[in-house]
Amino acid sequence: MDFVLEHKWIFLIIAEIFFWVFMISFLTVRYWFGLKKLSMLLFLIFIINDLWIAAMGFFDYLKTGEFTSYQIIILVIIVYALTYGKADAQKLDTIIQQKVALWKGEPIPQAKPAKVLYGKAHAKNQRKQFFSHFLIFAIVHFILFISYGLSEEIVNINSIEQLFTVWLNNKNATFPFNNAIVNNLSRIWMIILTLDAVISLSYSVFPKSNKAASS
């Protein structure tokens, strides 16, 4: 990881380029072979990309001990991925679908106008996406629990506050599993999941309004 952090800006650019190249390639293969039920894989690609980018920012913070512009840019990238990135991915999906149909000499499907949700409908959709993220998080952590077992430090946890303090602030990465690499992955993912929860569930408290309709 030290080599990555020494060339962190290069690796950040490579990560973004690789993500979009992989996304376009996957969508092309998806529509070329008609495998349209692989949407969950797209979601996993988003998560893996966010985890890698967040990992670089997280370890950069541990190395420098301060909040830098590099970490701010990474935070902006993750927030974008959790908000506008989802809609942009759907637009890219439509574009690739039409391009592949053109290459194959098939009727080009008409792009359906994106249905913009507001109010309770938008909040419900955001909650659904977050719960999907949480379900993947829970399943992966259950597999990690079966594979590595829980850390011995869990017997010393007396409160929820202490649980998250040890989980997120322990630089030695000794919790929650008996593997430091897995623990680092877990706490980085926990940060992203928490950020996703704040963004997604905030719409239940502050619903998205249709400004055009209200005006």
BELDA-V606801 format. One record per pair of residues at least 4 apart in sequence whose ideal C-beta (glycine too) atoms are under 7 Angstrom apart, sorted by sequence separation. I is the first residue (numbers start at 1). J is the second residue. D is the distance in Angstrom with one decimal. If there is no record, write none. Layout:
# BELDA-V606801
i={I;I}
j={J;J}
d={D;D}
This chain:
# BELDA-V606801
i={1;2;3;4;7;8;9;10;11;12;13;14;15;16;17;18;19;20;21;22;23;24;25;26;27;28;29;39;40;41;42;43;44;45;46;47;48;49;50;51;52;53;54;55;56;57;58;59;60;64;67;69;70;71;72;73;74;75;76;77;78;79;80;81;84;85;86;87;88;89;90;91;92;93;94;95;96;97;98;99;100;117;118;119;120;121;122;123;124;125;126;127;128;129;130;131;132;133;134;135;136;137;138;139;140;141;142;143;144;145;150;158;159;160;161;162;163;164;165;166;170;179;180;181;182;183;184;185;186;187;188;189;190;191;192;193;194;195;196;197;198;202;203;210;211;30;80;101;117;145;157;170;177;203;209;30;61;101;102;157;177;4;101;173;176;30;101;117;167;175;157;166;167;174;177;60;61;98;173;176;60;98;173;97;57;98;153;57;57;94;56;168;54;167;53;153;23;153;154;168;22;151;167;168;53;54;151;53;151;150;151;150;151;50;149;148;149;19;148;50;148;145;144;15;148;46;15;15;144;12;12;11;141;42;8;4;8;137;5;5;137;1;5;134;133;8;133;27;31;27;31;130;130;28;32;23;27;31;130;129;130;24;28;127;126;127;126;127;123;122;123;123;122;122;120;119;43;47;119;118;118;118;62;82;78;82;83;78;82;58;55;51;54;51;54;51;54;51;50}
j={5;6;7;8;11;12;13;14;15;16;17;18;19;20;21;22;23;24;25;26;27;28;29;30;31;32;33;43;44;45;46;47;48;49;50;51;52;53;54;55;56;57;58;59;60;61;62;63;64;68;71;73;74;75;76;77;78;79;80;81;82;83;84;85;88;89;90;91;92;93;94;95;96;97;98;99;100;101;102;103;104;121;122;123;124;125;126;127;128;129;130;131;132;133;134;135;136;137;138;139;140;141;142;143;144;145;146;147;148;149;154;162;163;164;165;166;167;168;169;170;174;183;184;185;186;187;188;189;190;191;192;193;194;195;196;197;198;199;200;201;202;206;207;214;215;35;85;106;122;150;162;175;182;208;214;36;67;107;108;163;183;11;108;180;183;38;109;125;175;183;166;175;176;183;186;70;71;108;183;186;71;109;184;109;70;111;166;71;74;111;74;187;74;187;74;174;45;175;176;190;45;174;190;191;77;78;175;78;176;176;177;177;178;78;177;177;178;49;178;81;179;177;177;49;182;81;52;53;182;53;56;56;186;89;56;56;60;189;59;60;193;59;63;193;193;70;196;92;96;93;97;196;197;96;100;92;96;100;200;200;201;96;100;200;200;201;203;204;203;203;204;207;207;208;207;207;132;136;208;208;209;210;171;195;192;196;199;195;199;188;188;185;188;188;191;189;192;192;192}
d={6.2;6.4;6.9;6.5;5.8;6.1;6.6;6.2;6.2;6.8;6.3;5.8;6.3;6.7;6.1;5.9;6.2;6.3;6.2;6.1;6.4;6.3;6.5;6.0;6.5;5.9;6.1;6.9;6.5;6.5;6.8;6.7;6.1;6.2;6.3;6.2;6.5;6.4;5.8;6.1;7.0;6.8;5.9;6.2;6.1;6.5;6.7;6.2;6.1;6.2;5.6;6.4;6.7;6.3;6.5;6.5;6.5;6.3;6.3;6.4;6.4;6.1;5.6;3.9;5.9;6.2;6.9;6.7;6.4;6.4;6.9;6.5;6.2;6.3;6.5;6.3;6.2;6.5;6.5;6.5;6.2;4.4;5.3;7.0;6.1;6.5;6.4;6.4;6.4;6.6;6.4;6.2;6.6;6.6;6.2;6.2;6.7;6.3;6.2;6.3;6.2;6.3;6.3;6.6;6.4;6.3;6.6;6.2;5.8;7.0;5.1;5.7;6.9;6.7;6.2;6.2;6.1;5.7;5.3;5.3;5.9;6.4;6.5;6.7;6.2;6.4;6.3;6.1;6.2;6.7;6.8;6.0;6.2;6.4;6.2;6.3;6.5;6.4;5.7;5.5;6.1;5.7;6.0;6.1;6.1;5.1;5.2;4.5;3.8;6.5;5.5;6.0;5.0;5.8;6.3;6.6;6.8;6.7;5.8;5.1;5.7;5.2;4.8;4.5;6.8;5.8;6.1;5.6;5.6;6.2;6.7;5.0;6.4;6.7;6.9;5.9;5.8;5.2;4.0;6.4;6.2;6.3;4.9;6.1;6.9;6.8;6.4;4.5;3.7;4.9;6.7;5.3;6.6;5.6;5.6;5.9;6.4;5.0;6.5;6.6;6.6;5.7;6.5;7.0;5.9;6.0;4.7;6.7;5.6;5.9;6.0;6.4;5.7;5.5;6.8;4.3;5.2;4.5;5.0;5.5;4.7;6.9;5.6;6.9;5.9;6.1;5.8;5.5;5.6;6.8;6.4;6.3;6.8;6.7;5.9;6.4;6.0;6.3;6.2;5.7;5.4;5.5;5.8;6.6;6.4;6.2;5.5;6.8;6.3;5.9;5.0;5.6;5.9;5.8;5.5;6.8;3.9;4.1;3.8;6.3;6.6;6.4;6.0;6.2;4.2;6.7;4.8;6.6;4.2;5.9;4.6;5.6;6.8;4.6;6.6;4.7;6.9;6.7;6.9;5.3;6.3;4.5;6.0;6.5;6.4;5.2;6.2;6.6;5.4;5.2;5.2;6.9;5.0;6.0;6.5;5.9;5.6;6.8;5.4}
